Amino acid sequence: MRKPLFVAALLFAPLVAAAPIQQSAPANVVKSGVDAWARGEYKKAVELWRAPAVAGDADAQFNLGQAYKLGRGVPTDLGLAEEGYRKAAVQGHRQAEDNYGLALFQNNKRSEAVKWLEKSVARGEPRAQFVLGTMLFNGDVVQKDWVRAYALMVRANSTGLPQAGNTLAQMDRYIGLQERQQGLALARQLESGTAVASGPAGGTVASAEVPPPAPRPAAVPLQPRPTPRAAAPAPKPVPAPAPKPVAAKPA
């Protein structure tokens, strides 16, 4: 019997600074927070981001989400991290969209996560491809679609995502040759039709590369053992016919 692929908890890496796209006062404040973060002054960074975040600055909202996720400068709070991502994501902040979808998935809000994962997949985001591909394979809150699941895992694997290669090998054990070929064809279509942003979008000042979740290996399907059969009974010996008496010839 096929066992589902599992996705483990997401781990978030440190923030990486990127250049602001404007020099307005809020952006300068947010950039000052990024500089403080880079120096390890996490509390100061959070303090600098709070006012711009309340004023609606998507970069500051995203950065606060990261701080709460990592527990730097503030206690770890996954709920506040998710909320920071959400506020930035609804403004079109791409990194926030990516992290929001993954955070929803991690927090077992998988039905809500699908919309955001689809947006990230449309841009060719490999972590989203990995997670959504696993969901499609398992039929987890989405209709099972092994062809698309295989295609998304192929695309994620092509970016060098380590977990994708392992999961792809597991899928090979269950998905038939014809469906795998269809998945490869779809992966090529996705590759030619996906426009991936070359740099930060939405005025991102601080972003994070989030390592993808690692799947729990699926069990290898066991081949049924042959049913033992009783040995055929040995044939009963057929008694040899007794020789007929032969009359003696007359002398």
N, C-alpha and C positions, 0 to 999 in steps of 0.2 A: 504494500500500500504506500502511495506517495505521501510523504510528510511535508508540511509547508516549510518554506524558507523563512527564517526569522531575522528581524532587524534589531540590533542591540541599541543601547542608549547612545545618543549623539554626544560627541566631545567637541568643545570649541577651543580653537587655538587663539593666541594673543592677537590683539588688534594690530593692523598694519596701516601706517599713515599714508594718505594720498593727498595731492595738492587740491586746495579748494578752487572752485571755478569762478568765484567772485570775491571781492574784497569789501563786502558790506560789513557793518559793525558786527552783526550776529555771526557771520562766517569767520571773522577774525577772532571772535571769542571762542568759537568752536575749535578753530585751528590752535589757539593757545591751549585749549584742553588736550588736544592731540599731542602737542609738544610736551605738556606736563605728563601725560600718560607714557610717552616714550622715555621720559626720565625716571619712570617708576613712581611718580607722584600721583597715585591713583585717586586719592581723596580730593586733591585739588582739581584734577581733571573732571571728576563728577560734579563738583561744585560749579565749575565753569560751564558745564553743559546743561545744568538744570534750567536756568532762565531761558536760554534759547529753545530748549525742548518744550517748555510751557508755552512759549510764543509760537510754536508750530514748526520749528526748524527740524527738517527730517533727518539731517545728519546727526544733530544732537540727540534726537529721539532714538536713532539707531545705536549711537554710541552708548547711551544709557542702558539700552537693552543688552549690549555686550557686557557692560560692567556688571549688571545684575546676573547675567549668565555665568560670568567668570568668577564673581565674588571678589572683585578688585575695587577697593575704595568704598564698597558697600557690602552688606551681607548677601550671600547668594540667595536669589529669589526668582525662581523660574517663572512665576506668574507675572512679576514686573518686567522681566526680560521679554516675555511674550508680548506684553502690552506695549513696550517700547518698539519692538519690531512692527507690531500692528499699526501703530500711529504713523510710522515712517512708510510702511508698505502701502497704505491706502493713498499716500501721496505720490506713489510711483517710484519710490526708492528701490532700486533693483536688488541691492544686497539685502535690504530689509525684507523684500518679497521672498528671496531665497531662504533666509533664516527663519522667517515667519512660518513658511510652509513646513520646514523641518522641525521647528519648535512645536507646531500643532501636532505633527505626527508623533513626536517624542512624548508629548503630554496626552497621548491617547485621544486626541480630537481628530481622528483620521478622516472622517467625512468632511470636516472643515478644511483639512489640509489639502485635499485633492485639487481644489480650485487653484491654490497657490503653487502647488507642485507642477500643475499643468502649465502655468505661466512660465515657470523656470525651465521646464522641459522644452517649451517652445523656443527658448533662447539657447538651448543646448547646454544647460547647466548639468554637469555630470552627477552631482550628488542627488539632484532631483530625479534624474534619469534612473539612477540606481534604486532609489526608494520606490518610485512609482512602478518601475519594472518589477520589483519584488511584490508589490501589492497586486499588480495585474496577474502575475504568475499564481499567487495564492488565492485570488478572488477576494481580497481583503477590502471590504466596503466598496469595491468596484467590480464590475463584471469581469470574470476571468477571460483573459485574452493572451494566450501563450505566444502568438505571433508578435504582437506589439511588445509584450514583456521581453521577448528575446531580442527584438530590435533595439529597445532602449538599453538593455544590458550590453549589447554589442557596442553601442555608441559610448556608454560610460566606460567600458573597457578600453576603447580606442584612445581615451584621454590619459590612460595610465592609472586609473583608479584601481588600487590593489584588490579591494574586496569584489569589484566587478568581475575580475578574471576568475576568481574562485567560484562565485555564484554562477557565472556563465557555464563553467564546467559541470556544476550541479544540474543546471537546466538541461544540459546535453543528455543527461541520463533519463530524462522523462519526456522531453519534447521530441516528436518524431521528425524524421529527415525532411519530409515535405514542409512541415511547419517551420523548421529551422531555416530552410531555404527561403521561404516567404519572409521570415524575419530578417534575414540578411538583405534581401531586396528592399524591404522597408527601411532598414538602417541606412542604406545608400541614399534613398529618397530623403530621409531626414537630414543626412549630412549635407546634401546639396541645397536643401530648403531652409536650413536653420541659419539665422543671422545672430552671431554671438557678439556681444559688445566687446570692444577692444580695450576699454578702460572703465573707470568708475562712472556710474551714471547717477543722475539726480543730485549732483553736487556733493557726492560722497567725500567726506574728509577722513573718516576712519572706517575701515572695513575689516572683515575677518575671513580667513580661509577656514572653512569648517570641514574637518576630515569626515568622510562619509561613515555611516554606520556599518558595522561588520555583521554579516549574517551568521547565524548559527548553522553549521553544516547540516544539510538534510541527510536523512538516513538513506543508505544505499538500499534499493529494493531487493529483497531476498527472493531468490529463485525457489519456487515450490519444490519440495523434495518429492521424489517419485514414491507413489504409494506401494508399499510392499505387497507382493502377490504370493499367495500360497503356491508351493511347488506342486506340479501336476503329480497325481498319484502314479506310482510305478505300475506298469501293466502286470496283471496276474499271469503267472506262467501257464501256458497251455499244455496240458498233459499230452505227452506223445501217445499216439494210438498203440494199443497192445498188438503185437504181431499175431496175425491170424495163423492158426495151426495148419500146417501143410501135411496133406495125406501122404503117407509113405508109398512110394512106387512099388507095385507088385514085383516080386523077384522073378 
